[in-house]
Amino acid sequence: MEEKKLDINSIIGFVLIFGILVYMMYQNQPSPEEIEAQKKAEQEQVEAEKKNSKQNEAVVTAAEDYSSSQVLDSAQVAALQTKMGAISYASTLPGEEMTTVETDVFELKFQRKGGQLAEVRLKKFVDYDSLPIYMVKDLNSNFNITFGTSDNRTHNTQDHPFQPSVTKSGDNTVVSMKLKFSESEFLEYRYELKPADYMIDFSIKSQGLSNVFNTSQPIHLDWKQKGMRHAKSISYENRYTRLTYMHEGDRVEKLSQMGDDEETVEDVEWLSYRQHFFSSILVTKDTPFKKAELTSKNLVEDEEVDSLFTKMYTSKMPLAYNGGEINKSLGLYYGPTDAKVLKAYDKNLQESIPFGWGIFGWINKALFIPLFGWLSSMLPYGIAIIVMTILVKLMLSFVQYKQFLSQAKMKILKPELDAIRTKYKDNKLKAQQETMALQSKAGASPLSGCLPGLMQIPVFYALFMFFPTAFDLRQKSFLWVDDLSSYDSIADLPFNIPFYGDHVALFPILAAIAIFFYMKMTTGQQTAMQAPPQEGMPDMGKMMKYMIYFSPLLMLIFFNNYASGLSLYYFISNLISIGIMLVIKNYIIDEQKVLAKIEVSKSKPKKQNRFQKKMAEMMEEAEKQKNAQQKRKK
């Protein structure tokens, strides 16, 4: 490798170059007069920039101060046009910040900035604390259209001032909010309000903007809203607060009930931002939205802390240009989540209410909703619940009769069944075969008691979904209950118990007691008939004893925050069940007559059905395999 040495010639060269540069800088330095003139020019430039900056700030302030009647001068208008382009004209127009209108059901405030609703108050309702019900207030909602213009700018309607006007169309009130590009060119939000209607006819229409819009750039409608708390229990209210939508014809689906969720769907007919008993719904009246990007975010992080909002909803939908213009007909519903009200709009909006899926929803819509509506039209709401409970229990009493009849047969057969188990204690399969044969002859299959019980499940679940969604129960009192749609607190606790809450509700306690005694009576009878547990199998008798205490405890905890109307139903239902059981046991079922029928049935040749034959064949095959294994071991 070549050894590196200090190059004296290079050093001399660098020194000479540095000296020449120093000499040139000295020779070219400005004179004192030139330095003074340069400083003066720089100062003038700074002052000019400050002046321009202040002028621009004045223009922007004037553009954003929408309530001011100040008329901009020509310099401000020119600066505004440079800054904002084609949409600058709107900011030169004076106007009031808020426009207030009222109908029989609404008090509405429209804000000039964005042309959207700033407040929506429902005049006929108050919340749990007797405060007005607001669907929109304090910036919890935002309605915005994002569009491009031919000068390659992107604008949001929420940033620009609209010109308001209020007119009459017969009995209807029309509020027009126009984002003006000139006197004859504008983007208009038109709201038409009917006297006693929660649905606002809403249209988005442009005029003369085909050369202003950049139609190659997508145009989107964004609707955001935070659900405002209205109920005493925010956890209970949040459970029934949900984004629901109908798309692809008649498919109604929902985003997550409790967690965060997002979905992109097509052909959307309507979107419902449900806040339990109140809903904000956007409805399409011409063609569905081709696509919608939906999100739902849970805002209740800690249920022990009072929150103003429950969930945050967002929807983003593309709008279509038609000949370079916009023309979209919509509807805006702000009102109660009441099936009777929503059904009147012939858009299947009532499907946004969670009646239950499948047969459960069908039972509610076909039976319980009309039945309760009829009863509550004649009776106080608490009495209507009791009467409906009685009718439901009478309707299902034949099911209870079948269950007790089956239990009575099994009780009568118990000595014979015990004898079979003793006789074949070393041959479990044979014992099962003989047991099934005896039960078949006597017509006392254990399934005959289970199947009627299964028939009750759709009714019970349908009612479980009915009471939390029954708008008519909201703020209706009964006995000590102030609101049948909320919990009936008889004592407030100074602390919060996990899963239970910070209060004591009485109806869940009464329902838990009734369930305990009902299960004590029924389970005690079933345990007496229960066969000894087989080796390797769970002890069902012991499990049933545990359920006697577990089920009431679950009722006590789970229903403490639920609607008192639902707890009232379960309390009355179990009281009636106890009464029906006592009547059937003591006055209807005669064990001697049942025994006589069993003896007659046993004496007759019993033809096995296909299921019984299949079970007998399987058991015989299992017996053969067991015997073969034992022979091989020998």
NUSEKOL-456263 format. One record per residue (C-alpha): residue in one letter; x, y, z. Coordinates in Angstrom, 3 decimals, padded with zeros to 6 digits. Example, Ala and Ser with C-alpha at 12.3 -4.5 7.8 and 13.67 -1.06 7.14 Angstrom:
! NUSEKOL-456263
- A	012.300	-004.500	007.800
- S	013.670	-001.060	007.140
This chain:
! NUSEKOL-456263
- M	000.000	000.000	000.000
- E	001.306	003.465	-000.873
- E	002.274	005.530	002.155
- K	000.344	008.788	002.572
- K	002.569	011.859	002.965
- L	001.826	015.559	003.509
- D	001.601	017.345	000.092
- I	003.221	020.772	000.535
- N	002.038	021.925	-002.896
- S	-001.605	021.272	-001.973
- I	-001.241	023.287	001.210
- I	000.251	026.230	-000.677
- G	-002.577	026.065	-003.207
- F	-005.315	026.142	-000.521
- V	-003.646	029.114	001.208
- L	-003.467	031.069	-002.050
- I	-007.128	030.376	-002.887
- F	-008.235	031.441	000.620
- G	-006.201	034.658	000.328
- I	-007.716	035.506	-003.041
- L	-011.277	035.012	-001.662
- V	-010.548	037.287	001.302
- Y	-009.176	039.987	-001.007
- M	-012.225	039.800	-003.312
- M	-014.645	040.075	-000.363
- Y	-012.748	043.101	000.919
- Q	-012.756	044.778	-002.474
- N	-016.534	044.137	-003.057
- Q	-017.863	045.164	000.360
- P	-020.579	047.884	000.096
- S	-019.988	051.457	001.108
- P	-021.742	052.874	004.242
- E	-024.304	054.635	001.974
- E	-025.094	051.340	000.200
- I	-025.474	049.518	003.535
- E	-027.926	052.146	004.800
- A	-029.962	051.990	001.597
- Q	-030.109	048.163	001.800
- K	-031.345	048.289	005.413
- K	-034.023	050.788	004.455
- A	-035.216	048.548	001.582
- E	-035.336	045.518	003.853
- Q	-037.380	047.447	006.433
- E	-039.829	048.594	003.783
- Q	-040.211	044.969	002.568
- V	-040.923	043.733	006.122
- E	-043.524	046.449	006.654
- A	-045.174	045.601	003.336
- E	-045.334	041.908	004.252
- K	-046.854	042.785	007.639
- K	-049.415	044.999	005.938
- N	-050.343	042.227	003.491
- S	-050.527	039.721	006.341
- K	-052.831	041.988	008.347
- Q	-054.966	042.567	005.286
- N	-055.245	038.810	004.681
- E	-056.104	038.256	008.325
- A	-058.777	040.930	008.071
- V	-060.175	039.231	004.976
- V	-060.248	035.829	006.649
- T	-061.758	037.327	009.805
- A	-064.386	039.068	007.748
- A	-065.081	035.835	005.870
- E	-065.464	033.857	009.089
- D	-067.437	036.493	011.006
- Y	-070.714	035.421	009.417
- S	-072.953	037.461	011.705
- S	-071.240	040.728	010.713
- S	-072.821	043.106	008.236
- Q	-069.425	044.487	007.234
- V	-068.964	044.971	003.500
- L	-065.524	043.992	002.268
- D	-063.541	046.451	000.213
- S	-062.157	045.602	-003.232
- A	-058.729	044.652	-001.877
- Q	-060.245	042.254	000.638
- V	-062.487	040.711	-002.015
- A	-059.506	040.233	-004.324
- A	-057.487	038.631	-001.531
- L	-060.446	036.409	-000.659
- Q	-060.793	035.257	-004.266
- T	-057.090	034.443	-004.357
- K	-057.340	032.490	-001.121
- M	-060.667	030.642	-001.624
- G	-061.325	030.600	-005.348
- A	-064.831	030.183	-006.791
- I	-066.487	029.811	-003.399
- S	-065.223	033.165	-002.105
- Y	-068.466	034.976	-003.005
- A	-070.326	033.299	-000.136
- S	-068.002	034.870	002.425
- T	-068.703	038.402	001.184
- L	-072.387	038.177	002.107
- P	-073.666	039.284	005.534
- G	-076.171	037.270	007.558
- E	-077.323	036.066	010.967
- E	-075.446	033.217	012.635
- M	-078.572	031.270	013.707
- T	-082.015	030.788	012.198
- T	-084.670	029.437	014.593
- V	-087.950	027.803	013.566
- E	-090.556	025.803	015.489
- T	-093.227	023.237	014.708
- D	-095.598	021.286	016.929
- V	-092.873	018.742	017.682
- F	-089.570	020.583	017.090
- E	-087.574	023.600	018.037
- L	-084.801	023.819	015.446
- K	-081.785	026.059	015.064
- F	-079.926	026.215	011.747
- Q	-076.399	027.625	011.778
- R	-075.149	029.680	008.900
- K	-071.714	028.089	008.932
- G	-072.194	024.767	007.166
- G	-075.921	025.345	006.594
- Q	-076.685	022.530	009.034
- L	-078.797	021.914	012.115
- A	-077.124	023.236	015.255
- E	-079.934	022.259	017.643
- V	-082.865	019.849	017.503
- R	-085.110	019.870	020.572
- L	-088.070	017.498	020.859
- K	-090.802	019.591	022.460
- K	-092.974	016.721	023.738
- F	-090.331	014.869	025.758
- V	-087.963	015.378	028.694
- D	-085.172	013.180	030.014
- Y	-084.904	011.315	033.312
- D	-083.980	014.577	035.069
- S	-086.896	016.535	033.516
- L	-084.535	018.362	031.164
- P	-085.378	018.913	027.457
- I	-084.529	016.155	025.007
- Y	-081.982	017.377	022.460
- M	-080.983	015.207	019.537
- V	-078.492	017.811	018.269
- K	-076.754	020.291	020.537
- D	-073.331	021.593	021.522
- L	-071.589	020.425	018.335
- N	-072.467	016.746	018.853
- S	-073.484	016.487	015.179
- N	-071.840	017.465	011.916
- F	-073.218	017.316	008.378
- N	-070.659	017.993	005.663
- I	-070.195	017.629	001.893
- T	-066.670	017.428	000.497
- F	-066.326	018.435	-003.167
- G	-063.734	019.629	-005.634
- T	-063.864	022.682	-007.908
- S	-062.499	023.286	-011.358
- D	-059.653	025.442	-009.957
- N	-058.221	022.268	-008.343
- R	-059.353	023.122	-004.819
- T	-061.183	020.889	-002.344
- H	-063.903	022.402	-000.155
- N	-065.976	021.316	002.836
- T	-069.413	022.841	003.288
- Q	-068.883	022.873	007.061
- D	-066.276	025.634	006.567
- H	-068.403	028.054	004.549
- P	-071.345	030.396	005.224
- F	-074.795	029.635	003.798
- Q	-077.501	032.228	003.166
- P	-080.669	031.386	005.147
- S	-084.277	032.102	004.182
- V	-087.561	030.958	005.739
- T	-090.761	030.715	003.707
- K	-094.154	029.002	003.871
- S	-095.517	026.305	001.558
- G	-099.098	025.891	002.682
- D	-098.911	024.738	006.314
- N	-095.305	023.646	005.887
- T	-092.270	025.703	006.835
- V	-089.396	025.743	004.339
- V	-085.884	026.636	005.448
- S	-083.464	027.196	002.574
- M	-079.729	027.367	003.238
- K	-077.727	028.364	000.143
- L	-073.976	028.289	-000.309
- K	-073.680	030.949	-003.002
- F	-071.013	031.111	-005.677
- S	-072.837	034.067	-007.262
- E	-076.393	035.389	-007.101
- S	-077.591	032.702	-009.514
- E	-075.132	029.906	-008.691
- F	-075.467	028.022	-005.415
- L	-075.534	024.752	-003.502
- E	-078.774	024.518	-001.506
- Y	-079.878	022.566	001.560
- R	-083.667	022.660	001.600
- Y	-085.516	021.634	004.774
- E	-089.302	021.333	004.636
- L	-091.010	020.903	007.999
- K	-094.584	019.665	008.399
- P	-096.644	020.863	011.403
- A	-096.755	017.631	013.491
- D	-094.203	015.425	011.765
- Y	-090.832	014.154	012.987
- M	-089.640	013.586	009.408
- I	-088.031	016.585	007.683
- D	-088.022	016.542	003.886
- F	-084.419	017.333	003.090
- S	-082.848	017.852	-000.327
- I	-079.373	018.719	-001.582
- K	-079.452	020.578	-004.884
- S	-077.052	022.694	-006.928
- Q	-077.806	025.289	-009.587
- G	-075.408	026.645	-012.207
- L	-072.389	024.808	-010.817
- S	-071.738	022.353	-013.633
- N	-068.710	024.413	-014.692
- V	-067.609	024.957	-011.091
- F	-067.630	021.375	-009.800
- N	-064.698	019.145	-010.623
- T	-066.757	016.078	-011.538
- S	-063.636	013.935	-011.903
- Q	-063.138	014.239	-008.150
- P	-065.462	012.216	-005.857
- I	-068.073	014.114	-003.848
- H	-068.931	012.730	-000.416
- L	-071.564	013.290	002.224
- D	-070.280	012.849	005.792
- W	-072.704	012.592	008.712
- K	-071.303	012.354	012.228
- Q	-073.176	012.336	015.494
- K	-072.581	011.545	019.148
- G	-075.573	010.021	020.933
- M	-076.642	012.199	023.855
- R	-077.529	010.496	027.120
- H	-081.230	010.683	028.078
- A	-081.785	007.850	030.589
- K	-081.027	007.293	034.282
- S	-078.847	004.228	033.660
- I	-076.262	004.972	031.003
- S	-075.175	001.322	030.835
- Y	-078.749	000.180	030.159
- E	-079.327	002.962	027.621
- N	-076.029	002.219	025.884
- R	-077.021	-001.454	025.536
- Y	-079.879	-000.359	023.240
- T	-077.951	002.396	021.451
- R	-076.848	001.163	018.055
- L	-076.236	002.048	014.414
- T	-078.757	000.202	012.227
- Y	-079.116	000.314	008.458
- M	-081.211	-001.169	005.672
- H	-079.451	-002.079	002.434
- E	-079.684	-004.267	-000.645
- G	-083.451	-004.067	-000.773
- D	-084.761	-005.061	002.651
- R	-081.770	-006.387	004.616
- V	-081.611	-004.743	008.058
- E	-078.304	-005.094	009.886
- K	-076.497	-003.462	012.800
- L	-073.034	-002.535	013.952
- S	-071.691	-003.821	017.255
- Q	-073.871	-003.349	020.313
- M	-071.139	-002.508	022.830
- G	-067.688	-002.403	021.201
- D	-066.249	-000.379	018.341
- D	-067.179	-001.502	014.852
- E	-066.948	-000.482	011.200
- E	-068.490	-001.726	007.992
- T	-068.662	-000.812	004.301
- V	-072.033	-001.651	002.742
- E	-073.764	-001.087	-000.588
- D	-077.182	000.132	-001.731
- V	-078.139	001.762	001.555
- E	-081.807	002.780	001.925
- W	-081.560	004.376	005.371
- L	-079.246	004.821	008.345
- S	-080.462	004.947	011.942
- Y	-078.411	006.441	014.766
- R	-080.492	004.943	017.567
- Q	-080.155	006.330	021.091
- H	-082.425	003.755	022.786
- F	-085.803	005.524	022.882
- F	-084.871	008.254	020.363
- S	-083.414	008.021	016.867
- S	-081.789	010.173	014.207
- I	-082.443	008.584	010.806
- L	-081.267	009.572	007.325
- V	-083.571	008.213	004.626
- T	-083.060	008.132	000.853
- K	-086.161	009.048	-001.139
- D	-084.905	008.499	-004.693
- T	-082.017	006.088	-005.253
- P	-080.123	004.337	-002.441
- F	-076.616	005.397	-001.538
- K	-074.338	003.310	-003.723
- K	-071.948	002.756	-000.842
- A	-071.619	003.762	002.798
- E	-068.601	003.573	005.105
- L	-070.008	003.221	008.624
- T	-068.345	003.341	012.033
- S	-069.567	003.102	015.610
- K	-067.388	003.911	018.625
- N	-068.335	003.273	022.238
- L	-067.775	006.418	024.328
- V	-068.725	004.934	027.706
- E	-065.353	003.795	028.989
- D	-066.384	003.657	032.644
- E	-070.052	003.048	033.480
- E	-069.498	004.320	037.018
- V	-068.706	007.797	035.678
- D	-071.515	009.992	034.370
- S	-071.063	010.545	030.643
- L	-072.796	012.991	028.332
- F	-072.523	010.734	025.292
- T	-072.921	007.018	024.623
- K	-071.622	006.304	021.106
- M	-070.022	008.143	018.212
- Y	-071.463	007.321	014.773
- T	-070.033	008.246	011.386
- S	-071.271	007.620	007.852
- K	-069.554	008.528	004.608
- M	-071.525	008.174	001.355
- P	-070.675	009.202	-002.223
- L	-073.086	011.518	-004.044
- A	-073.636	011.293	-007.780
- Y	-073.415	014.120	-010.311
- N	-076.227	014.439	-012.838
- G	-075.274	016.636	-015.760
- G	-072.582	018.197	-013.604
- E	-075.118	019.132	-010.892
- I	-076.280	017.571	-007.591
- N	-079.895	016.670	-006.907
- K	-080.515	014.303	-003.977
- S	-083.823	013.864	-002.116
- L	-083.568	012.669	001.463
- G	-085.438	012.624	004.733
- L	-084.183	013.491	008.210
- Y	-086.030	011.902	011.120
- Y	-085.479	013.144	014.652
- G	-087.916	011.585	017.071
- P	-089.024	008.700	019.258
- T	-087.991	005.116	018.550
- D	-091.667	004.202	018.569
- A	-092.925	001.432	016.276
- K	-096.277	003.176	015.723
- V	-094.608	006.421	014.636
- L	-091.898	004.835	012.481
- K	-094.300	002.458	010.736
- A	-096.250	005.416	009.327
- Y	-093.391	006.339	006.970
- D	-093.641	003.155	004.907
- K	-089.875	002.694	004.794
- N	-089.593	-000.229	007.241
- L	-088.033	002.195	009.705
- Q	-089.620	000.216	012.559
- E	-087.131	-002.548	011.733
- S	-084.469	-000.380	013.381
- I	-086.055	-001.383	016.714
- P	-084.523	-004.586	018.172
- F	-087.667	-006.701	018.515
- G	-085.540	-009.859	018.300
- W	-084.443	-011.927	015.336
- G	-086.451	-014.574	013.528
- I	-089.454	-016.041	015.310
- F	-088.850	-013.866	018.396
- G	-089.332	-010.658	016.431
- W	-092.336	-012.132	014.662
- I	-094.013	-012.975	018.003
- N	-093.441	-009.424	019.234
- K	-094.738	-007.729	016.094
- A	-097.694	-010.073	015.551
- L	-098.772	-010.635	019.155
- F	-097.279	-008.675	022.025
- I	-097.051	-005.189	020.506
- P	-100.713	-005.089	019.372
- L	-101.871	-006.867	022.558
- F	-100.077	-004.444	024.862
- G	-101.203	-001.491	022.761
- W	-104.813	-002.599	023.152
- L	-104.513	-003.221	026.900
- S	-102.669	000.037	027.623
- S	-105.339	002.006	025.761
- M	-107.838	000.940	028.466
- L	-105.709	000.328	031.569
- P	-102.831	001.989	033.438
- Y	-099.524	000.723	032.102
- G	-098.551	-001.282	035.183
- I	-101.947	-002.986	035.255
- A	-101.669	-003.612	031.497
- I	-098.375	-005.487	032.109
- I	-100.030	-007.635	034.804
- V	-103.056	-008.429	032.625
- M	-100.830	-009.290	029.651
- T	-098.740	-011.550	031.893
- I	-101.883	-013.364	033.051
- L	-103.053	-013.841	029.464
- V	-099.657	-015.178	028.397
- K	-099.524	-017.609	031.324
- L	-103.057	-018.844	030.611
- M	-102.097	-019.344	026.990
- L	-099.091	-021.445	028.077
- S	-100.876	-023.266	030.913
- F	-101.400	-026.338	028.728
- V	-097.599	-026.524	028.397
- Q	-097.234	-026.443	032.170
- Y	-099.932	-029.139	032.442
- K	-097.968	-031.392	030.056
- Q	-094.829	-030.887	032.133
- F	-096.526	-031.776	035.413
- L	-098.312	-034.733	033.856
- S	-094.962	-036.071	032.667
- Q	-093.481	-035.533	036.134
- A	-096.438	-037.333	037.722
- K	-095.978	-040.336	035.422
- M	-092.268	-040.489	036.179
- K	-093.006	-040.272	039.906
- I	-095.454	-043.225	039.657
- L	-092.958	-045.274	037.650
- K	-090.049	-044.498	039.967
- P	-090.309	-047.754	042.036
- E	-090.269	-049.876	038.872
- L	-087.403	-047.847	037.410
- D	-085.416	-048.244	040.634
- A	-086.036	-052.012	040.496
- I	-084.693	-052.162	036.932
- R	-081.540	-050.251	037.920
- T	-081.002	-052.582	040.878
- K	-081.547	-055.699	038.787
- Y	-079.129	-054.612	036.061
- K	-076.699	-052.591	038.192
- D	-073.786	-054.405	036.545
- N	-075.138	-053.926	033.026
- K	-075.777	-050.245	032.324
- L	-076.783	-050.733	028.706
- K	-079.365	-053.380	029.631
- A	-080.719	-051.111	032.359
- Q	-081.127	-048.309	029.828
- Q	-082.879	-050.608	027.371
- E	-085.345	-051.847	030.008
- T	-085.894	-048.285	031.279
- M	-086.705	-047.006	027.783
- A	-089.009	-049.959	027.154
- L	-090.972	-049.313	030.364
- Q	-091.236	-045.584	029.719
- S	-092.365	-046.232	026.153
- K	-095.123	-048.645	027.270
- A	-096.328	-046.248	029.974
- G	-096.142	-043.174	027.715
- A	-093.875	-041.414	030.193
- S	-090.782	-040.439	028.238
- P	-088.677	-037.727	029.948
- L	-088.675	-035.866	026.614
- S	-092.431	-035.406	026.922
- G	-091.713	-032.995	029.774
- C	-088.767	-031.234	028.093
- L	-090.427	-030.476	024.764
- P	-093.284	-028.384	026.253
- G	-090.675	-026.459	028.204
- L	-088.756	-025.727	025.003
- M	-091.949	-024.363	023.460
- Q	-091.976	-021.582	026.070
- I	-088.511	-020.276	025.200
- P	-089.551	-018.227	022.118
- V	-092.280	-016.529	024.164
- F	-089.996	-015.744	027.094
- Y	-087.238	-014.377	024.869
- A	-089.697	-012.325	022.808
- L	-090.962	-010.681	026.002
- F	-087.373	-010.141	027.140
- M	-086.862	-008.091	023.951
- F	-090.288	-006.424	024.082
- F	-090.115	-004.576	027.421
- P	-086.770	-002.750	026.908
- T	-087.984	-001.445	023.520
- A	-091.580	-000.549	024.471
- F	-091.597	003.231	024.070
- D	-095.031	003.484	025.687
- L	-093.524	002.441	029.036
- R	-091.122	005.374	029.068
- Q	-091.712	007.589	032.130
- K	-094.934	005.752	033.053
- S	-095.342	005.257	036.802
- F	-096.740	002.315	038.774
- L	-096.867	001.944	042.570
- W	-093.409	003.080	043.773
- V	-091.951	003.049	040.242
- D	-091.401	006.411	038.548
- D	-090.482	004.992	035.159
- L	-091.391	001.478	034.001
- S	-088.722	001.698	031.286
- S	-085.963	002.172	033.879
- Y	-084.964	000.580	037.187
- D	-087.115	001.123	040.302
- S	-084.593	002.342	042.844
- I	-085.710	002.155	046.486
- A	-082.271	002.889	047.925
- D	-079.118	004.567	046.614
- L	-075.818	003.064	047.701
- P	-072.791	005.221	048.593
- F	-070.609	002.884	046.531
- N	-070.799	000.847	043.360
- I	-071.004	-002.952	043.416
- P	-069.543	-004.577	040.272
- F	-072.240	-005.996	037.976
- Y	-074.939	-004.830	040.435
- G	-074.735	-001.045	040.510
- D	-075.018	001.766	043.026
- H	-078.698	001.320	043.876
- V	-081.206	-001.304	045.055
- A	-084.195	-002.055	042.808
- L	-087.194	-003.742	044.438
- F	-088.906	-005.570	041.575
- P	-085.815	-007.698	040.771
- I	-085.743	-008.737	044.451
- L	-089.411	-009.756	044.329
- A	-088.866	-011.591	041.029
- A	-085.825	-013.417	042.477
- I	-087.849	-014.544	045.518
- A	-090.682	-015.790	043.300
- I	-088.226	-017.685	041.065
- F	-086.606	-019.266	044.139
- F	-089.878	-020.686	045.470
- Y	-091.021	-021.796	042.023
- M	-087.736	-023.637	041.392
- K	-087.789	-025.049	044.943
- M	-091.171	-026.618	044.241
- T	-090.417	-027.932	040.745
- T	-086.805	-028.954	041.294
- G	-087.650	-030.738	044.541
- Q	-090.125	-032.919	042.695
- Q	-087.707	-033.588	039.842
- T	-084.871	-034.441	042.266
- A	-087.082	-037.011	044.006
- M	-087.565	-038.759	040.668
- Q	-083.952	-038.416	039.590
- A	-082.026	-041.632	039.072
- P	-078.754	-042.161	040.941
- P	-075.851	-040.689	038.969
- Q	-073.997	-043.105	036.757
- E	-070.260	-043.533	037.047
- G	-068.429	-040.878	035.095
- M	-071.613	-038.790	034.628
- P	-072.436	-035.494	036.399
- D	-074.820	-035.575	039.345
- M	-077.843	-033.797	037.836
- G	-079.659	-033.769	041.158
- K	-076.869	-031.798	042.783
- M	-076.656	-029.441	039.811
- M	-080.399	-028.748	040.053
- K	-080.008	-027.923	043.743
- Y	-077.331	-025.392	042.854
- M	-079.602	-023.875	040.186
- I	-082.265	-023.203	042.849
- Y	-079.934	-020.583	044.312
- F	-077.973	-019.558	041.235
- S	-080.960	-018.542	039.061
- P	-082.509	-016.127	041.600
- L	-079.080	-014.629	042.284
- L	-078.576	-014.086	038.558
- M	-081.985	-012.416	038.334
- L	-081.177	-010.197	041.308
- I	-077.879	-008.978	039.839
- F	-078.622	-008.876	036.134
- F	-082.017	-007.158	036.361
- N	-081.043	-004.516	038.904
- N	-080.309	-002.076	036.050
- Y	-083.009	-003.326	033.677
- A	-086.455	-001.888	033.021
- S	-088.729	-002.340	036.045
- G	-091.538	-003.305	033.649
- L	-089.555	-006.418	032.702
- S	-088.911	-007.334	036.358
- L	-092.609	-006.775	037.102
- Y	-093.477	-009.214	034.329
- Y	-091.133	-011.924	035.687
- F	-092.411	-011.407	039.247
- I	-096.066	-011.781	038.251
- S	-095.237	-014.589	035.802
- N	-093.565	-016.716	038.474
- L	-096.320	-016.048	041.000
- I	-098.848	-017.275	038.439
- S	-096.664	-020.292	037.623
- I	-096.629	-021.233	041.319
- G	-100.405	-020.882	041.461
- I	-100.948	-022.923	038.287
- M	-098.607	-025.630	039.570
- L	-100.501	-025.909	042.853
- V	-103.862	-026.063	041.070
- I	-102.659	-028.713	038.599
- K	-100.985	-030.750	041.331
- N	-103.842	-030.639	043.834
- Y	-106.984	-030.379	041.701
- I	-106.318	-031.491	038.118
- I	-103.809	-034.345	038.128
- D	-105.143	-037.398	040.003
- E	-102.245	-039.797	040.470
- Q	-104.577	-042.780	040.842
- K	-106.175	-042.036	037.486
- V	-102.749	-041.510	035.935
- L	-101.600	-044.847	037.378
- A	-104.682	-046.602	035.940
- K	-103.960	-045.104	032.507
- I	-100.335	-046.234	032.741
- E	-101.421	-049.797	033.557
- V	-103.777	-049.808	030.584
- S	-101.050	-048.413	028.351
- K	-098.548	-051.005	029.578
- S	-100.959	-053.862	028.837
- K	-101.328	-052.836	025.225
- P	-098.704	-053.827	022.659
- K	-096.546	-050.777	022.047
- K	-095.214	-050.195	018.590
- Q	-091.868	-048.475	018.549
- N	-091.371	-045.452	016.350
- R	-088.350	-045.069	014.069
- F	-086.354	-043.155	016.660
- Q	-086.983	-045.732	019.374
- K	-086.083	-048.585	017.015
- K	-082.861	-046.830	016.036
- M	-081.933	-046.233	019.671
- A	-082.659	-049.887	020.552
- E	-080.503	-051.098	017.654
- M	-077.630	-048.826	018.674
- M	-077.805	-050.009	022.252
- E	-077.891	-053.665	021.170
- E	-074.881	-053.091	018.937
- A	-073.047	-051.388	021.784
- E	-073.895	-054.356	024.050
- K	-072.487	-056.829	021.490
- Q	-069.265	-054.811	021.156
- K	-068.876	-054.691	024.936
- N	-069.344	-058.471	025.268
- A	-066.851	-059.085	022.447
- Q	-064.251	-056.897	024.190
- Q	-064.738	-058.756	027.464
- K	-064.233	-062.156	025.717
- R	-060.998	-060.946	024.098
- K	-059.683	-059.784	027.476
- K	-060.321	-063.256	028.891
